[in-house]
C-alpha cells in the first residue's frame, strides 16, 4: 500500500490516505482496482460520498476492515455489533454512524445514558 496526503473538501484540510495495490498476476484480468482508503474517517464524514474515495463512509469502513488497516488513528468504541454479535471496536463516523471492525457492518451509534465517575 502506498501512503499519501490529499486535500479533503469535506474536512477542508489535508488527510492521510492509503492507496491499495492492484492485484499483480500477469495474464489474468484484475478482479479489483486499487482503492483509496481514508485513514481519518470521522465526525466530519456526514455526506453521502467521500470526495476522495468516491464511496459512502460505510463503504470506507469496509475498505479499512478488508485491508486490515490498524484502527489506532480512528475514533472507536467497544460495543457488540448488531450484525455479527461480536464484541468489537466500532469505528465512529458522521451523523452518529458506526461501522464494525470485525465484519464491516454499519449502523447508528446511540448512547442511552452517561454515568458519573
C-alpha positions, 0 to 999 in steps of 0.5 A: 500500500502506498501512503499519501496526503490529499486535500479533503473538501469535506474536512477542508484540510489535508488527510492521510490516505492509503492507496491499495495495490492492484492485484499483480498476476500477469495474464489474468484480468484484475478482479479489483482496482486499487482503492483509496482508503481514508485513514481519518474517517470521522465526525466530519464524514456526514455526506453521502460520498467521500470526495476522495474515495468516491464511496459512502463512509460505510463503504470506507469502513469496509475498505479499512476492515478488508485491508486490515488497516490498524484502527489506532488513528480512528475514533472507536468504541467497544460495543457488540455489533448488531450484525455479527454479535461480536464484541468489537471496536466500532469505528465512529463516523458522521451523523452518529454512524458506526461501522464494525471492525470485525465484519464491516457492518454499519449502523447508528451509534446511540448512547442511552445514558452517561454515568458519573465517575 
